[in-house]
Amino acid sequence: MNHQALSSFIWSVADLLRGDYKQSEYGRVILPFTVLRRLDCVLESTKPAVLAEFEAKTKAGLNPDPFLLRKAGQSFYNTSPLDLVKLLGDQDHIRQNLYAYIQAFSPAARDIFERFDFLTMVERLAKSNLLYLVVEKFANIDLHPDTVDNGQMGLVFEELIRKFAEISNETAGEHFTPREVIRLMVNLIFIEDDDVLTSGNAVVRTIYDPTAGTGGMLSVAGEYLLEHNPQARLTMFGQELNDESYAICKADMLIKGQDVGNIVVGNTLSDDGHGGRKFDYMLSNPPFGVEWKKVEKAVRQEHEQKGFDGRFGPGLPRVSDGSMLFLMHLLAKMRPATDGGSRFGIVLNGSPLFTGGAGSGESEIRRYVLENDLVEAIVGLPSDMFYNTGIATYVWIISNKKPKDRQGFVQLIDASGLWQKMRKSLGSKRKEMSDEHIATVTRLFGNFTEAEVVTVLDSAGQQLEQRIVTGTDVAPAAPEGGKLKRVPLSRIFRNEDFGYSTITVERPLRDEAGHLMLGERGKLKGKPQPDSALRDTENVPLSDDVASYFKREVLPHAPDAWIDPEKTKVGYEIPFNRHFYVFEAPRSLHEIDEELKTVTTSIMKMLEELAE
């Protein structure tokens, strides 16, 4: 059964709830029961051995916990002889028995159901005479990992959350990221690390997601590494604000055998659950376009009191969008280069690329990552890729262990045209990247090469061929009467190409007769006073000499102007779209005229036919 069929089957439970529950409440029943049935199935085969061991060790007066974990073969266990199927055998006492069954889980698993407020929900189901029917529904689903593997189970949870978010008018994108976006990010953060990916190397690495959601990013990273090097171990860490998402993530980590103590609940920005820790790899899709007013006091306090010893040293973005706070949070979690370094991928919207002029918080954050040579690449994704927004999004790859050939450079890859239409839209998500598209971006990043898409057009403008051409490839030739259309796909820039100096250009204040007004005291004594009405600013690229620029661009138009050096500020912006813009010449007037004549003739002919 695929994940969509399975989630549809689970969704049929909603038919039982209709009338007694609002649509927005369905998730509070279905999600915890799905988790419970999953844990139920995982423990099924070892249950007799666990029960026998529990009895033996309890009689012997020993702490049974370590022995039970070993017998269960998992990082959790249950000491009740009951399971969902057996609960059906005593309909009159199903509420008490279900309560006892939940209490018999080991503490880490029990916490999951406390996060769901499961027992309150069970009471309500019992009062509505629905508890037995719901348990019966779930007892009939086989969620054993042999039937539904961890990858499929993750997709089931995502599908269910998306549906509940839609009917509750909530934001599904807050909970998870599309799998193909995660696969692309995972490819990019691992591709340069041969020691980790080489089969047989028994390496141990850590990975962290500060906005873990249901744990999708951590899971995909784990699957990728296992596929390439079964001997490697990836220890997973995360933090999540939403209780339900946290509970699902924790359940997933339990089944994977991860230490669930590494998954923390709480607000990452105001209460860092992994203070002082550093990680090898990190992934994040933080909420963007969301204000951080709730945590403003804590964040400002850390910025002002700790500076670069805290997480927010470089600067603070405007309160209306906190996504760059997560970027700085991850920067603070990077393992020092001397200890092997770190690499992370973060999904951001377009705002962090260019918002804020020189000296602003956003510009200072960009300045910090670029002047410290931390940006490896920025990949522009297709629009309509996420469940809750159709806006343009970008994956930033940040590293403090750049290979030699990348040092001092940033690669920009415009993957906005690499997509295929989905058969069925999911919320705002109408497009997806195929395996081939992901492989193309991964290859361009891995080869660290510039590339363009070359389209061969015939004389009528019809496409004959399309090919990705890198610097070493031979481009196709244009056919007779046809032409080539070239669109950049990957470009490489020096870090300083994104920097500029904002200079303040002053003009003298003059009286009504046109005479210069001189200052009478202070620094301006005996010097021309500046006229604030004529004051202007110019952005000078860092690669350009300010004095030469001023002489060339300003003095010919304003011979009496000067620069106020005290007001000069350095800024950074990454005008991504500008670097991939391709000018298309407008059609000739003759061509437009001919087309209008054709259309006019066609309309006249239709009118004549109607008049007959």
C-alpha positions in Angstrom: 0.0 0.0 0.0 1.5 3.4 -1.0 1.5 6.3 1.4 -1.4 8.1 -0.3 -3.6 5.0 -0.2 -2.6 4.4 3.4 -3.3 8.0 4.5 -6.6 7.8 2.6 -7.5 4.7 4.6 -6.5 6.4 7.9 -8.5 9.4 6.8 -11.6 7.3 6.6 -11.6 7.4 10.4 -12.8 11.0 9.9 -16.2 9.5 8.8 -16.6 8.1 12.4 -15.8 11.5 13.9 -18.1 13.6 11.7 -20.8 15.3 13.8 -19.1 14.7 17.2 -15.9 16.6 16.2 -15.2 19.7 14.2 -13.1 19.1 11.1 -10.3 21.1 12.6 -10.2 18.6 15.5 -9.8 15.4 13.4 -6.0 15.5 13.6 -6.0 15.4 17.4 -7.5 11.9 17.1 -6.0 10.5 14.0 -2.4 11.6 14.4 -1.8 10.1 17.9 -3.6 6.9 17.0 -1.5 6.5 13.9 1.7 6.9 16.0 0.3 4.4 18.6 -0.4 1.8 15.9 3.0 2.3 14.5 4.7 1.7 17.9 2.3 -1.2 18.5 3.4 -2.9 15.3 7.1 -2.3 15.8 7.0 -4.0 19.3 4.7 -6.9 18.2 7.3 -9.5 17.4 9.4 -9.0 20.6 6.4 -8.6 23.0 6.5 -12.1 24.5 10.2 -11.9 25.2 9.9 -8.4 26.8 7.0 -9.5 29.1 9.0 -12.6 30.2 12.1 -10.5 30.9 10.0 -7.9 32.8 8.6 -10.5 35.1 11.9 -12.2 35.7 13.9 -9.0 36.4 11.1 -7.6 38.6 11.0 -10.7 40.7 14.8 -10.6 41.0 14.5 -7.0 42.3 16.6 -5.6 39.4 15.9 -2.4 37.3 14.4 -4.0 34.2 14.9 -1.0 31.9 18.3 -1.9 30.1 17.2 -5.6 29.8 13.9 -4.7 28.3 15.5 -2.3 25.7 17.8 -5.2 24.7 14.9 -7.7 24.3 12.7 -5.2 22.4 15.6 -4.4 20.0 14.4 -0.8 20.1 15.0 2.3 22.1 11.6 1.9 23.8 9.3 -0.9 25.1 5.9 -1.6 26.6 5.3 -3.9 29.6 1.6 -4.4 29.1 0.3 -7.7 27.7 -2.2 -5.6 25.8 -2.0 -4.2 22.3 -4.6 -2.5 20.1 -5.9 -5.9 18.8 -6.3 -7.3 22.3 -8.0 -4.2 23.5 -10.9 -5.1 21.3 -11.5 -8.2 23.4 -13.0 -6.2 26.3 -15.3 -3.6 24.9 -16.7 -2.6 28.3 -13.3 -1.7 29.8 -11.6 -0.3 26.7 -11.0 3.1 28.1 -9.3 1.9 31.3 -7.3 -0.7 29.4 -6.1 1.7 26.8 -5.0 4.1 29.6 -3.1 1.2 31.3 -1.5 0.3 27.9 -0.2 3.9 27.4 1.2 4.0 31.0 3.1 0.8 30.3 5.3 2.4 27.6 8.8 3.4 28.6 9.1 7.1 29.6 10.4 8.5 26.3 7.4 6.9 24.4 4.9 7.9 27.0 6.0 11.5 26.6 4.9 11.4 23.0 1.3 10.8 24.0 1.5 13.4 26.7 2.4 15.9 24.0 -0.7 14.9 22.1 -2.8 15.2 25.2 -3.9 11.7 24.3 -5.7 10.7 27.5 -8.0 13.8 27.4 -8.8 12.8 23.8 -9.5 9.2 24.9 -12.0 10.5 27.5 -13.8 12.5 24.9 -14.0 9.6 22.5 -15.3 7.3 25.3 -18.1 9.8 26.2 -19.1 10.0 22.5 -19.2 6.2 22.3 -16.6 6.3 19.6 -13.5 4.9 21.3 -14.1 1.2 20.5 -14.8 2.1 16.8 -11.7 4.2 16.4 -9.5 1.6 18.1 -11.0 -1.1 15.8 -10.2 1.0 12.7 -6.6 1.3 13.7 -6.2 -2.3 14.9 -6.9 -3.3 11.3 -4.1 -1.3 9.8 -0.7 -3.0 9.4 2.0 -0.4 10.1 4.8 -2.8 10.7 8.2 -1.5 9.2 8.3 -4.6 7.0 5.0 -3.4 5.4 5.5 0.4 5.6 9.1 1.4 5.9 10.3 4.5 7.7 10.4 6.6 4.5 6.8 5.8 3.6 5.7 6.4 7.2 7.2 9.8 7.1 5.2 10.6 3.9 2.1 9.2 5.6 2.4 11.7 8.5 3.2 14.5 6.1 0.1 13.7 3.9 -2.1 13.6 7.0 -0.8 16.9 8.5 -1.2 18.6 5.1 -4.9 17.5 5.0 -5.5 18.6 8.5 -3.8 21.9 7.9 -6.0 22.5 4.8 -9.3 21.9 6.6 -8.2 23.8 9.7 -7.0 26.7 7.4 -3.5 26.4 9.0 -0.1 26.4 7.3 1.0 23.0 6.3 4.4 24.3 5.3 5.2 25.1 8.9 5.4 21.3 9.6 7.4 19.9 6.8 9.4 20.5 3.6 8.7 18.7 0.2 10.9 15.6 0.0 12.5 16.5 -3.3 13.8 19.8 -1.8 15.2 17.9 1.2 16.9 15.3 -1.2 18.5 18.2 -3.1 19.8 19.8 0.1 21.1 16.5 1.4 22.9 15.8 -1.9 24.6 19.3 -1.7 25.8 19.1 1.9 27.3 15.6 1.5 28.7 15.6 -2.0 32.2 16.9 -1.1 32.8 14.6 1.8 34.3 11.4 0.3 35.4 10.1 3.7 31.7 9.9 4.9 30.2 8.6 1.6 32.9 5.9 0.9 31.4 2.5 1.8 33.3 0.8 4.6 34.3 3.9 6.5 32.8 3.5 9.9 32.5 7.2 10.6 30.2 8.9 13.1 28.8 12.3 12.2 26.1 14.6 13.7 23.3 16.4 12.0 21.0 19.0 13.4 17.7 20.7 12.4 16.6 23.7 14.6 13.1 23.6 13.0 12.7 19.9 12.9 9.0 19.6 12.2 8.1 15.9 11.9 11.8 15.1 11.3 11.7 14.7 7.5 15.0 16.4 6.9 16.8 14.3 9.5 15.2 11.1 8.1 16.2 11.8 4.5 19.8 12.6 5.5 20.0 9.4 7.4 18.6 7.4 4.5 21.0 9.0 2.0 24.0 8.2 4.2 22.9 4.6 4.8 22.4 4.1 1.1 26.0 5.3 0.3 27.8 4.0 3.3 26.0 1.5 5.5 28.9 1.6 8.0 28.5 5.3 8.7 26.4 6.5 11.6 24.5 9.8 11.7 23.5 11.0 15.1 20.4 13.2 14.8 19.6 16.3 16.8 16.6 18.7 16.5 14.3 21.2 18.1 10.7 21.8 17.4 8.2 24.3 18.7 4.9 22.6 17.7 3.9 19.8 20.2 2.3 17.5 17.7 5.1 17.8 15.2 7.6 17.2 18.0 5.7 14.1 19.1 5.7 12.6 15.6 9.4 13.5 15.1 10.2 11.9 18.5 8.3 8.7 17.6 10.2 8.5 14.3 13.5 8.8 16.1 12.5 6.2 18.6 11.9 3.7 15.9 15.1 4.6 14.1 17.0 3.8 17.4 18.2 7.4 17.8 18.6 9.0 21.2 15.3 10.8 21.6 16.9 13.1 24.3 18.5 14.8 21.3 15.1 16.0 20.1 14.1 19.0 22.2 10.8 20.8 22.3 10.7 24.6 22.5 11.4 27.9 20.7 14.9 27.7 19.1 15.4 31.4 19.0 14.5 32.3 22.6 15.5 29.0 24.3 18.3 27.1 22.5 17.8 23.4 23.4 21.4 22.5 22.3 23.4 25.4 23.9 27.1 24.9 23.4 26.8 22.1 20.9 28.5 22.1 17.5 27.5 19.9 14.6 29.0 18.4 11.4 25.9 19.0 9.2 22.8 21.0 9.6 19.5 21.4 7.6 16.7 23.9 8.1 13.6 25.3 6.5 12.7 28.0 9.0 9.4 30.0 8.8 10.0 33.0 6.5 8.1 36.2 6.4 7.1 35.6 10.0 7.7 38.3 12.6 9.8 37.5 15.7 8.1 40.0 18.0 7.4 37.2 20.6 11.1 36.5 21.1 12.4 40.0 20.4 13.3 40.7 24.0 15.4 37.5 24.4 17.0 37.9 21.0 18.0 41.6 21.5 19.3 40.8 24.9 21.6 38.0 23.6 22.7 40.3 20.7 23.6 43.2 23.0 25.0 41.4 25.9 26.9 38.5 24.2 27.7 39.9 20.8 29.8 37.4 18.8 30.0 35.1 21.9 26.3 34.6 21.4 24.3 33.6 18.3 23.3 36.9 16.9 26.6 38.9 16.8 26.6 40.0 13.1 23.3 42.0 13.4 19.5 41.7 13.7 17.1 41.7 10.7 13.9 43.7 10.8 11.2 42.3 13.2 8.9 41.4 10.3 11.0 38.5 9.1 13.0 36.3 11.4 14.4 33.8 8.9 17.9 35.3 9.1 18.0 34.7 12.8 17.9 31.0 12.0 20.8 31.5 9.6 22.9 33.0 12.4 21.7 30.3 14.9 23.2 27.7 12.5 26.4 29.7 12.0 26.9 29.6 15.8 26.4 25.8 15.7 29.2 25.2 13.2 32.0 22.9 14.3 35.3 24.9 14.1 37.3 24.3 10.9 40.2 23.1 13.0 37.9 20.3 14.3 36.8 19.2 10.8 34.3 22.1 10.1 30.6 22.1 9.1 28.3 22.5 6.2 24.7 23.3 6.3 21.7 24.0 3.9 18.9 26.4 4.8 15.8 27.4 2.7 15.1 31.1 2.6 12.9 33.4 0.6 14.2 36.1 -1.6 14.3 38.8 1.1 17.6 37.8 2.8 19.4 38.2 -0.6 18.9 41.9 -0.9 16.6 43.5 1.9 18.3 46.3 3.8 20.8 48.9 2.7 24.4 49.3 3.8 24.7 49.2 7.6 21.3 47.5 8.1 21.0 44.3 10.1 20.4 42.2 7.0 23.3 43.7 5.1 25.6 43.2 8.1 24.6 39.5 8.2 25.4 39.1 4.5 28.6 41.0 5.0 29.6 38.5 7.8 29.0 35.3 5.8 30.7 36.7 2.6 33.7 38.4 4.2 34.3 35.2 6.2 34.1 33.2 3.0 31.2 31.0 4.3 28.8 30.9 1.3 29.5 28.0 -1.0 26.4 28.3 -3.2 22.9 29.7 -3.5 20.4 27.7 -5.5 17.2 29.4 -6.8 14.3 26.9 -6.7 11.2 26.9 -8.9 8.2 28.8 -7.6 5.1 26.8 -6.4 7.3 24.2 -4.7 6.0 24.5 -1.2 2.6 23.6 0.3 1.9 27.1 1.8 3.5 29.6 -0.6 4.1 30.1 -4.3 6.9 32.6 -3.8 10.5 32.2 -5.0 12.7 30.3 -2.5 16.5 29.7 -2.3 18.7 27.1 -0.8 21.9 28.6 0.8 24.8 26.2 1.2 27.1 27.5 4.0 30.5 25.9 4.9 33.6 26.7 6.8 35.5 23.9 5.1 35.5 25.0 1.5 37.7 23.1 -0.9 40.6 25.1 -2.2 39.1 25.8 -5.6 36.0 27.3 -4.0 37.7 29.6 -1.5 36.9 33.2 -2.2 34.0 32.4 -4.5 30.2 31.9 -4.5 28.3 29.8 -7.0 24.8 30.8 -8.0 22.6 28.2 -9.6 19.3 29.2 -11.1 17.2 26.0 -10.9 13.9 27.9 -11.3 13.3 26.3 -14.7 14.1 22.8 -13.6 10.7 21.4 -12.7 7.8 19.3 -13.9 4.1 19.8 -13.3 2.5 17.7 -10.6 -0.4 15.5 -11.6 -2.4 16.9 -8.7 -1.7 20.1 -6.8 -1.2 19.9 -3.1 -2.2 23.3 -1.6 0.1 25.9 -3.2 2.5 23.1 -4.4 2.0 22.7 -8.2 5.6 21.8 -9.3 8.1 19.3 -8.3 11.8 18.6 -9.2 12.4 15.2 -10.7 15.4 12.9 -9.9 17.0 14.2 -13.1 16.6 17.8 -12.1 18.1 17.1 -8.7 21.0 15.3 -10.3 21.6 18.2 -12.7 21.9 20.8 -9.8 24.0 18.3 -7.8 26.4 17.8 -10.7 26.8 21.6 -11.4 27.5 22.1 -7.7 29.9 19.2 -7.4 31.8 20.2 -10.6 31.9 23.8 -9.4 31.3 25.0 -13.0 29.5 27.7 -14.9 26.8 26.5 -17.3 24.1 27.7 -19.5 21.0 26.2 -21.2 21.4 26.5 -24.9 18.2 26.1 -27.0 18.4 25.6 -30.7 15.5 27.3 -32.6 14.7 26.9 -36.3 13.8 29.7 -38.6 10.2 29.7 -37.4 11.3 29.9 -33.8 10.4 26.3 -33.0 12.6 24.4 -30.5 14.8 21.8 -32.1 17.1 20.9 -29.2 18.0 22.0 -25.7 21.2 21.2 -24.0 23.1 22.2 -20.8 26.5 23.5 -21.8 29.4 23.9 -19.3 32.7 25.8 -19.9 34.4 22.7 -21.4 31.5 21.6 -23.7 31.1 22.5 -27.3 27.9 24.4 -27.8 25.5 23.3 -30.6 25.6 25.2 -33.9 22.6 27.3 -35.0 20.8 25.8 -38.1 20.5 27.9 -41.3 18.0 30.7 -40.7 17.6 29.6 -37.1 19.3 30.9 -33.9 20.6 29.9 -30.5 18.9 31.0 -27.2 21.3 31.0 -24.3 20.1 31.2 -20.7 22.7 31.1 -17.8 22.2 28.3 -15.3 25.2 28.4 -13.1 27.5 31.4 -12.5 30.6 31.9 -10.2 31.4 35.2 -8.5 34.1 36.4 -6.1 32.8 37.2 -2.6 33.6 40.9 -3.1 31.5 41.1 -6.2 28.5 41.4 -3.9 29.9 44.2 -1.8 29.6 48.0 -2.3 30.4 51.2 -0.5 27.5 53.7 0.0 29.0 57.1 -0.2 27.3 60.3 0.7 27.7 63.1 -1.9 27.3 66.6 -0.5 26.7 69.8 -2.5 27.3 73.3 -1.0 24.6 75.5 0.5 24.3 78.8 -1.3 22.5 82.1 -0.5 19.9 83.7 -2.7 22.7 85.4 -4.7 24.4 82.1 -5.3 27.3 82.6 -3.0 28.7 79.8 -0.9 27.6 79.7 2.7 30.6 78.9 4.9 30.5 77.3 8.4 31.2 79.5 11.3 32.2 77.0 14.0 33.3 73.4 14.6 34.6 71.1 11.9 32.9 73.2 9.1 34.5 76.5 10.2 35.6 78.3 7.0 34.4 75.4 4.8 31.3 75.2 2.6 28.2 74.1 4.4 26.4 71.1 2.9 22.9 71.6 1.5 20.7 68.8 2.9 18.2 69.2 0.1 20.9 68.4 -2.5 22.5 65.5 -0.5 22.6 62.2 -2.4 24.1 58.7 -2.0 25.9 56.5 -4.5 26.7 52.8 -4.3 30.2 52.1 -5.5 31.2 48.4 -6.1 34.0 47.3 -3.8 36.0 46.4 -6.9 35.9 50.0 -7.9 38.1 52.8 -6.5 35.9 55.3 -4.7 37.9 58.4 -5.8 38.0 57.2 -9.4 34.3 56.5 -9.4 33.5 59.9 -7.9 35.7 61.6 -10.5 34.2 59.6 -13.4 30.5 59.5 -12.4 29.7 62.5 -10.2 32.0 65.4 -10.8 31.1 65.8 -14.5 27.5 66.5 -13.4 28.2 68.3 -10.1 31.7 70.0 -10.2 31.2 71.5 -6.7 30.3 68.1 -5.0 32.4 66.3 -2.4 32.2 63.1 -0.4 31.6 63.1 3.4 33.9 60.2 4.4 32.4 59.9 7.9 29.1 58.7 6.3 30.6 56.0 4.1 29.2 52.5 4.8 30.0 49.1 3.4 27.0 47.0 2.3 26.4 43.6 0.7 23.5 42.3 -1.4 23.1 39.3 -3.7 21.0 40.4 -6.7 20.3 36.9 -7.8 17.8 37.5 -10.5 19.8 40.3 -12.1 22.7 37.9 -12.7 20.4 35.5 -14.6 18.4 38.1 -16.5 18.5 37.6 -20.3 17.5 40.6 -22.5 15.1 39.6 -25.2 14.8 42.2 -28.0 11.3 43.4 -28.7 9.7 42.2 -31.9 10.0 44.5 -34.9 7.1 46.8 -35.8 6.8 45.1 -39.2 6.3 41.7 -37.5 3.7 43.0 -35.1 1.9 44.8 -38.0 1.8 41.6 -40.1 0.4 39.6 -37.1 -2.3 42.3 -36.6 -3.3 42.1 -40.2 -3.6 38.3 -40.0 -5.8 38.5 -36.9 -7.9 41.3 -38.4 -8.5 39.3 -41.6 -9.5 36.3 -39.5 -12.0 38.3 -37.5 -13.5 39.9 -40.6 -13.9 36.5 -42.2 -15.7 35.2 -39.0 -18.1 38.2 -39.0 -18.9 37.7 -42.7 -19.8 34.0 -42.0 -22.1 35.1 -39.1 -23.8 37.7 -41.4 -24.7 35.1 -44.1 
